[in-house]
Amino acid sequence: MIFKEGCATAFFKEPMSKIFGMNLSLDNLTDRPKILEMEEKLFEATDHKQRISLVGRFLLSELKDIRPDMLIFETKLTPRE
C-alpha cells in the first residue's frame, strides 16, 4: 500500500517522521499475530478483489484517532528554493 503524505499516521502508533524514508515490514508497525492472521487470509483468498478487501478491512480495524504528523505537513508546506 502507498499512503498519501501524513495519512499513515491514522493507522500506526509510530510517528511517521521517525521512520520516513525507511523500508519496513508491517510487523514493525503493528502486532505480529495480527499480521500472521492477515497473511493467512490473504493466502486463502481466491482473487485480488478479495485481497484488496481484506487489506482494507485490516486497515480500518487499525484506524486510530487521526492526529496528523505535523512535521510532515510543515515540511510539505515549506517552499523549496
C-alpha positions as CSV (number, residue, x, y, z in Angstrom):
1,M,0.0,0.0,0.0
2,I,1.1,3.5,-0.6
3,F,-0.2,6.2,1.6
4,K,-0.5,9.9,0.8
5,E,1.8,12.0,2.9
6,G,0.7,12.3,6.5
7,C,-2.1,9.7,6.2
8,A,-0.3,6.6,7.5
9,T,-0.3,8.2,11.0
10,A,-4.0,7.4,11.2
11,F,-3.2,3.6,11.2
12,F,0.1,3.3,13.1
13,K,1.3,4.3,16.6
14,E,4.9,5.1,15.4
15,P,5.3,8.7,14.3
16,M,5.9,8.6,10.6
17,S,8.6,11.3,10.9
18,K,10.7,8.8,12.8
19,I,10.5,6.2,10.0
20,F,10.4,8.4,7.0
21,G,12.4,7.0,4.1
22,M,12.8,3.6,5.8
23,N,11.7,0.4,4.2
24,L,9.9,-1.5,7.0
25,S,7.9,-4.7,7.3
26,L,4.4,-4.2,8.5
27,D,5.1,-6.3,11.6
28,N,7.5,-3.4,12.7
29,L,4.4,-1.2,12.9
30,T,1.7,-3.4,14.3
31,D,1.2,-6.7,16.3
32,R,2.8,-9.7,14.8
33,P,-0.2,-12.1,15.5
34,K,-2.4,-9.7,13.5
35,I,0.0,-9.8,10.6
36,L,0.2,-13.6,10.7
37,E,-3.6,-13.8,10.6
38,M,-3.8,-11.4,7.7
39,E,-1.1,-13.3,5.8
40,E,-3.1,-16.5,6.2
41,K,-6.3,-14.8,5.0
42,L,-4.5,-13.3,2.0
43,F,-3.1,-16.7,1.1
44,E,-6.5,-18.3,1.2
45,A,-8.2,-15.5,-0.9
46,T,-9.0,-16.6,-4.4
47,D,-8.6,-13.3,-6.2
48,H,-7.1,-9.8,-6.0
49,K,-10.5,-8.3,-5.2
50,Q,-10.8,-10.4,-2.1
51,R,-7.2,-9.5,-1.1
52,I,-7.8,-5.8,-1.5
53,S,-11.0,-6.1,0.6
54,L,-9.1,-7.9,3.3
55,V,-6.3,-5.3,3.4
56,G,-8.9,-2.5,3.5
57,R,-10.8,-4.1,6.4
58,F,-7.5,-4.7,8.2
59,L,-6.5,-1.1,7.9
60,L,-10.0,0.1,9.1
61,S,-9.5,-2.1,12.1
62,E,-6.2,-0.4,12.8
63,L,-7.6,3.1,12.4
64,K,-6.5,5.3,15.3
65,D,-7.5,8.8,16.4
66,I,-6.4,10.9,13.5
67,R,-3.7,13.3,14.6
68,P,-1.6,14.4,11.6
69,D,2.1,14.3,11.9
70,M,2.7,18.0,11.8
71,L,6.4,17.6,11.0
72,I,5.5,16.0,7.6
73,F,2.8,18.7,6.9
74,E,5.2,21.5,7.8
75,T,7.9,20.0,5.6
76,K,5.5,19.7,2.7
77,L,4.4,23.3,3.1
78,T,7.9,24.7,3.3
79,P,8.8,26.2,-0.2
80,R,11.9,24.8,-1.9
81,E,14.5,27.1,-3.2
